[in-house]
Amino acid sequence: MYLSTIGRKALPTDPPGTPLRGRWSMVGGNVFALGSVSLITDVSAEMVTAVLPLYLVLGLHLSPAAYGVLDGLNTGATALLRLVGGYVSDRVSRRKAVAGAGYGLSALAKIALVAAGSSTGSIGLVLAADRAGKGLRTAPRDALITLSVPAHALGRAFGVHRAMDAVGAFVGPLVALAVLAAAGQSFDAVFVTSFCVATLGVLVLFLFVRDRRQTPAPSGSVSPRAVGRLLRTRAVRRLVYAACLLGLATIGDGFVYLLLQRRQSLSIGWFPLLAVGTSLSYLLLAAPLGALADRIGRLPVMLGGYGVLALVYLLLHGPLGGPALLVTVLALHGLFYAATDGVLMAFAGPVLPERLRTTGIALIQSGQALAYFGSSVLFGLAWQLWGDAAASRGAAVGVVLAGTATAVLLAPRWLAPPEQGTANGLVEDPPEHPPRGPCTARTPDERTGTLS
């Protein structure tokens, strides 16, 4: 969400006189087609995600530390493939084909869960393959969105896409619940149904999404050396650092739901509905918060979202209990995602050259995915060694520290758009502390941390 105005001075949210209906029509059919693919794929993915923590911890009796490793693998395995997917799609300018390969790999992983049985090692490999598929498709898909709409409408485009994605996340656990009830609590039935739904998503991608092809990249414009130059750009480095910090401070959703289940003693049948609560809140708030971030700036909205996440971790062992705890935590958890999901990609759009757009996005996503892996492993170990209450409160402190550092790293003054850079589209590093004369005033944007 929120890819629009960061790094541009005094850019209006919309052209003067643009009617409300026209503003949303700028999102375009390709974004809605990509949103439909994500909706269907998320139904499939969330069917598995909604039951997987229960299956691993209560069904296979994994310890918190072992679950942390698998949960980290489930997110961190995307890191390398994100880079591969981003680089290849930039190199060959076939973003749709690369994204399709990722969606197909994730679909095959769903049916492979049936073959994996109760083998922890096999399940780990299947989860790695599933997340590798996600890593392969995410950067090309986000790059397609950025290339499908005008710059001033990108916040709405990502908000609409994430809202459609949230519909799938909302429906998926409900479908899993229905399949479990119809199949006598059979997890294999959930995995097979998930595979069928994922296959439908792949078909929609190839039938309805239009690729945004470009002329072949000039020699040397997409190469390992060009990627190295991209990493030497101060704005990109700061985005990667922020992604790593925020990823390290965020624990997996499965841990949040397991802690709620333990505290409230929820039965197996009710467990998938925890993900539904988060998704419903996200669904209702994603598009409005995307538009709000276009208006007041993404940084305040994102930092507010991480503040909410810290509160979620504290509430897991706070004074609330019963239905009030469930409703409050799930609503705030969804609000966190609505305020932050995709926001780093939004920051990245204006500062990345078009030829390396997908690769740059993949670099940032890879840093975050690797940090997620570390976060899951560390939280699982902390839970096992010191208890779930201490682990949750420590996670809340980590979120506050990471948010504070991110506020400094992503200050608008350091994120210059490409047109202010060199001829090859890469931004030259400004001085770390730009000189100011005694009579040089800061712009309103620099004082407030927001953009017009």
KAVENJO-V425293 format. One record per backbone hydrogen bond with DSSP energy under -0.5 kcal/mol. CO is the residue of the C=O (numbers start at 1). NH is the residue of the N-H. If there is no record, write none. Layout:
co = (CO | CO)
nh = (NH | NH)
This chain:
co = (2 | 5 | 7 | 8 | 10 | 15 | 19 | 20 | 21 | 22 | 23 | 24 | 25 | 28 | 29 | 30 | 31 | 32 | 33 | 34 | 35 | 36 | 37 | 38 | 39 | 40 | 41 | 42 | 43 | 44 | 45 | 46 | 47 | 48 | 48 | 49 | 51 | 52 | 53 | 54 | 54 | 55 | 56 | 63 | 64 | 65 | 66 | 67 | 68 | 69 | 70 | 71 | 72 | 72 | 73 | 75 | 76 | 77 | 78 | 79 | 80 | 81 | 82 | 83 | 84 | 85 | 86 | 87 | 88 | 89 | 89 | 94 | 95 | 96 | 97 | 98 | 99 | 100 | 101 | 102 | 103 | 104 | 105 | 106 | 107 | 107 | 108 | 109 | 110 | 111 | 111 | 112 | 113 | 114 | 116 | 118 | 119 | 120 | 121 | 122 | 123 | 124 | 125 | 126 | 127 | 128 | 129 | 130 | 131 | 132 | 133 | 134 | 135 | 137 | 138 | 139 | 140 | 141 | 142 | 143 | 145 | 145 | 150 | 151 | 153 | 154 | 154 | 155 | 155 | 156 | 157 | 158 | 159 | 160 | 161 | 162 | 163 | 164 | 165 | 166 | 167 | 168 | 169 | 170 | 171 | 172 | 173 | 174 | 175 | 176 | 177 | 178 | 179 | 180 | 181 | 185 | 186 | 187 | 188 | 189 | 190 | 191 | 192 | 193 | 194 | 195 | 196 | 197 | 198 | 199 | 200 | 201 | 202 | 203 | 204 | 204 | 205 | 211 | 218 | 218 | 223 | 224 | 225 | 226 | 227 | 228 | 230 | 233 | 234 | 235 | 236 | 237 | 238 | 239 | 240 | 241 | 242 | 243 | 244 | 245 | 247 | 249 | 252 | 252 | 253 | 254 | 255 | 256 | 257 | 258 | 259 | 260 | 261 | 261 | 267 | 267 | 268 | 268 | 270 | 271 | 271 | 272 | 272 | 273 | 274 | 275 | 276 | 277 | 278 | 279 | 280 | 281 | 282 | 285 | 286 | 287 | 288 | 289 | 290 | 291 | 292 | 293 | 297 | 298 | 299 | 300 | 301 | 302 | 303 | 304 | 305 | 306 | 307 | 308 | 309 | 310 | 311 | 312 | 314 | 315 | 321 | 321 | 322 | 322 | 323 | 324 | 325 | 326 | 327 | 328 | 329 | 330 | 331 | 332 | 333 | 334 | 335 | 336 | 337 | 340 | 342 | 343 | 344 | 345 | 346 | 348 | 348 | 349 | 350 | 353 | 354 | 356 | 357 | 358 | 359 | 360 | 361 | 362 | 363 | 364 | 365 | 366 | 367 | 368 | 369 | 370 | 371 | 372 | 373 | 374 | 375 | 376 | 377 | 378 | 379 | 380 | 381 | 382 | 382 | 383 | 387 | 388 | 389 | 390 | 391 | 392 | 393 | 394 | 395 | 396 | 397 | 398 | 399 | 400 | 401 | 402 | 403 | 404 | 405 | 406 | 408 | 411 | 412 | 414 | 417 | 418 | 422 | 426 | 431 | 437 | 439 | 443 | 444 | 445 | 445)
nh = (4 | 8 | 417 | 11 | 12 | 18 | 23 | 24 | 25 | 26 | 26 | 27 | 28 | 32 | 33 | 34 | 35 | 36 | 37 | 38 | 39 | 40 | 41 | 42 | 43 | 44 | 45 | 46 | 47 | 48 | 49 | 50 | 51 | 51 | 52 | 53 | 55 | 56 | 57 | 58 | 59 | 60 | 62 | 67 | 68 | 69 | 70 | 71 | 72 | 73 | 74 | 75 | 75 | 76 | 77 | 78 | 79 | 81 | 82 | 83 | 84 | 85 | 86 | 87 | 88 | 89 | 90 | 91 | 92 | 93 | 94 | 98 | 99 | 100 | 101 | 102 | 103 | 104 | 105 | 106 | 107 | 108 | 109 | 110 | 110 | 111 | 112 | 113 | 113 | 114 | 115 | 116 | 117 | 117 | 119 | 120 | 123 | 124 | 125 | 126 | 127 | 128 | 129 | 130 | 131 | 132 | 133 | 134 | 135 | 136 | 137 | 138 | 139 | 141 | 142 | 143 | 144 | 145 | 146 | 147 | 148 | 149 | 153 | 154 | 157 | 3 | 158 | 2 | 159 | 160 | 161 | 162 | 163 | 164 | 165 | 166 | 167 | 168 | 169 | 170 | 171 | 172 | 173 | 174 | 175 | 176 | 177 | 178 | 179 | 180 | 181 | 182 | 183 | 185 | 184 | 187 | 190 | 191 | 192 | 193 | 194 | 195 | 196 | 197 | 198 | 199 | 200 | 201 | 202 | 203 | 204 | 205 | 206 | 207 | 208 | 209 | 209 | 213 | 221 | 222 | 227 | 228 | 229 | 230 | 231 | 232 | 233 | 237 | 238 | 239 | 240 | 241 | 242 | 243 | 244 | 245 | 246 | 247 | 248 | 249 | 250 | 251 | 255 | 256 | 257 | 258 | 259 | 260 | 261 | 262 | 263 | 264 | 265 | 266 | 270 | 271 | 271 | 272 | 273 | 274 | 275 | 275 | 276 | 277 | 278 | 279 | 280 | 281 | 282 | 283 | 284 | 285 | 286 | 289 | 290 | 291 | 292 | 293 | 294 | 295 | 296 | 297 | 301 | 302 | 303 | 304 | 305 | 306 | 307 | 308 | 309 | 310 | 311 | 312 | 313 | 314 | 315 | 316 | 317 | 318 | 324 | 325 | 325 | 326 | 327 | 328 | 329 | 330 | 331 | 332 | 333 | 334 | 335 | 336 | 337 | 338 | 339 | 340 | 341 | 343 | 346 | 347 | 348 | 349 | 350 | 351 | 352 | 352 | 418 | 356 | 357 | 360 | 361 | 362 | 363 | 364 | 365 | 366 | 367 | 368 | 369 | 370 | 371 | 372 | 373 | 374 | 375 | 376 | 377 | 378 | 379 | 380 | 381 | 382 | 383 | 384 | 385 | 386 | 387 | 387 | 391 | 392 | 393 | 394 | 395 | 396 | 397 | 398 | 399 | 400 | 401 | 402 | 403 | 404 | 405 | 406 | 407 | 408 | 409 | 410 | 411 | 414 | 415 | 416 | 420 | 421 | 425 | 422 | 434 | 440 | 441 | 447 | 448 | 449 | 450)
